Amino acid sequence: MKSYLVYTILLLILGTLFSFTEKDPIEKQATWIWYPGDYEIWLSNKMQARRTERGAFLPPLWRYYSPYALVTFRKEIDLPEDDEIEIKTEGDFKLQIDGDLVHGRPKKLAIPAGKHSIVIKVYNQEAVPSVYIKGKHLRTDASWKVTFEDKEWIDETGKASDQSGTFWEAVGSWNFDSAESLPSEFRLETTPQYAVEVKEAGDGILVDYGKETFGYVKFHGLRGAGKVSLYYGESEAEAMDKEFCETLDHLEFDGSQEEDYQLEGSMAYRYVQIQHDPTISFDSVSMMYEYLPVTYRGEFRSSDDLLNEIWDVSAYTMHLNTREFFLDGIKRDRWIWSGDAYQSYLMNYYLFFDNPSVTRTLLALRGKEPITSHLNTIMDYSFYWFIGIYDYYLYSGDEEFIKNFYPRMVSLMKFCLGRRNEEGMMEGLPGDWIFIDWADGLSKMGEVSFEQMLLARSLEAMAISANIAGDKKGEEEYGKMASDLKKKLFDVFWSEEHQAIMHQRVEGEVLDNVTRYANMFGIFFDYFSEEQKLAVKQNVLLNDDVQKITTPYMRFYELEALCAMGEQEFVLAEIRDYWGGMLELGATSFWEKYDPTESGEEHLEMYGRPYGKSLCHAWGASPIYLFGKYYLGVKPLTAGYQTYEIVPELGGLEWMEGKVPTPEGDISIFANNREIKVKADSGQGTLRFKSRSKPRSQSGNIRSLGNNAYEMDIQSGKEYLVNYRVIK
């Protein structure tokens, strides 16, 4: 009897706990919701429209999309008790409960217990129609559905139809979790920064903030009426050149301004030259640094201080370009380019692991129907978008994103496939920009092998996404198209004479031209046989007669291909030379392009302009990815790091250590010539390494694979130590 009473009391306690958890308002957080992708489009439109060139408005080159002005939200719910809800919308709204119109525009509403159908239409022509509802049980969250086209109809009696062709989708949301946190009022955060040096410049001053930065200039003790001009520069030379600096501001004050005056627009700079009328005075100048609050989760340190500095500057470069979306560069474009963003996604996985920044950028780039051009008008940039989605799934494990947006993948791929030639290959049509890379004399005519390789990979991404979305027919069709195109790629472009992929075919003739692009992608896409990989490594990647790459953009992929071929020591020497070369020239963030044969102000020139080059470009931060994936050696094998591998490669370093972020924690690694230490917070890992003597470990079972290769399973939450002897 006593045990029965104890059992009953335990059941009552557990029941109370579970009941509390179900009803606890903290557990079910309300958030602002909208039509999926619309907020990202709206916000990106606003951000990309901020670009100026010497004060002139300079909008993007591609099509702008707009949010739907009227959308309908729906929720079916069974309330366990009476509820009172708070209602707030961005836009005018119409609310129906169980088909009955709620009169007026209530801010609060009582809803009785029981089953209910909640439908709310929101109209907003200026911003994104969105809604926030918070009650004890009824709340706006990811479980709501939305449509931009409500196809309900009524008969002559006024009765609503009991069926319609309305297509309902999962809502979009971000992190606006209070009624006061309006999506339309989103702003990046700011914090004060102060100059490291101020010196006279003509009749004004030159302010130096010590490193590349981004934000709002702020005057303190500003008095008087008159004109003030600000000339911004990533270099001192640019800030001092009034005629040719890329960005500037001209202000005029009437004397009624606040003494602490902050400019309305944020700019990228290190230096600011300030000139003003003698009727204007101010005590000092500072700035409000503008940033997206993301956490530095990835870490890397080694026995090489130069590499440590390269990591730090890479991380800072990446942070500066991680804003509302991943930007290409903070000074000049301030636009979202798909090729640049693709690299940012990869760096993000090894630095911040901030998934919302990835999905916001993917959705902003995709836009809406109908598709009339490639993303950013660039053929290769459409393909990077597809590949980026599969990589996002691999690193994050987020199947819902693919399920929700698979139809947008299908329509973009349909557009791409519709632009193939009669041979079934991609070839530039009017309106198509074939970018590949900034490279002098690089031909982009005809069928370029690099574009076919990206399309093949995109089709593979489509096949995987189709499987996730439950489109079995699509999975089969995309998989066959990928297989057929890969075969054709090698039938047409592989040269037995050159032992490499040739660059292009023009009017049916493969030209005698070998470039690095398709060849290096073929290595880490794993499209080559082992014999072909070795041949490409010697005949292309290590061949100085093949046109060299001078942009960090493609250097990223070239060094990845070499790392994939086990050339970590060679790659470290290249990183020291290339990225270290920028540091020697005083770089505080990494550049859009670096050519060591240039000198002086040649390093600032690009696009025919003396300061056209971006000195803070996202693709310059690629060592983050290389160090995390190919030195610490961590990469997911299945979605969301459910399984992963760790293959540490010292590359000649005496020691290295770091952390790689994952969806549910971190993977920590230390390695020197005699020890490897590993700890992971989640997932099932496999440590792989080579040792010239038999390794030992008291924390795990080491398996021999032959040829001095070994592996060991890594369980979450456990620390592992391996004693071994590195093979030099």
Secondary structure, 3 states (H helix, E strand, C coil): CHHHHHHHHHHHHHHHHHHHHHHCCCCCCCCCEECCCHHHHHHHHHHHCCCEECCEECCCCCCCCCCCCEEEEEEEEEECCCEEEEEEEECEEEEEECCEECCCCCCEEEECCEEEEEEEEEECCCCCCEEEEECCCCECCCCCEEECCCCCCECCCCCECCCCCCCCEECECCCCCCCCCCHHHCCCEEEEEECCEEEEECCEEEEEEEEEEEEEEEEECCECEEEEEEEEECCHHHHHCCCCCCEEEEEEEECCCCCCEECCCCEEEEEEEEEECCCCECCEEEEEEEECCCCCCCEEEECCHHHHHHHHHHHHHHHHCECCCECCECCCCCCCCHHHHHHHHHHHHHHCCCHHHHHHHHHHHHCCCCCCCCHHHEHHHHHHHHHHHHHHHHHHCCHHHHHHHHHHHHHHHHHHHCCECCCCCECCCCCCECCCCCCCCCCCCCEEHHHHHHHHHHHHHHHHHHHHHCCHHHHHHHHHHHHHHHHHHHHHHEECCCCEECCEEECCEECCCCCCHHHHHHHHCCCCCHHHHHHHHHHHHCCCCCCCCCCHHHHHHHHHHHHHCCCHHHHHHHHHHHHHHHHHCCCCCCCCCCCCCCCHHHHHCECCECCCCCCCEHHHHCHHHHHHHHHCCEEECCHHHCEEEECCCCCCCCEEEEEEEECCEEEEEEEECCEEEEEECCCEEEEEEECCCCCECCCCCEEEEECCEEEEEECCCCEEEEECCCCC
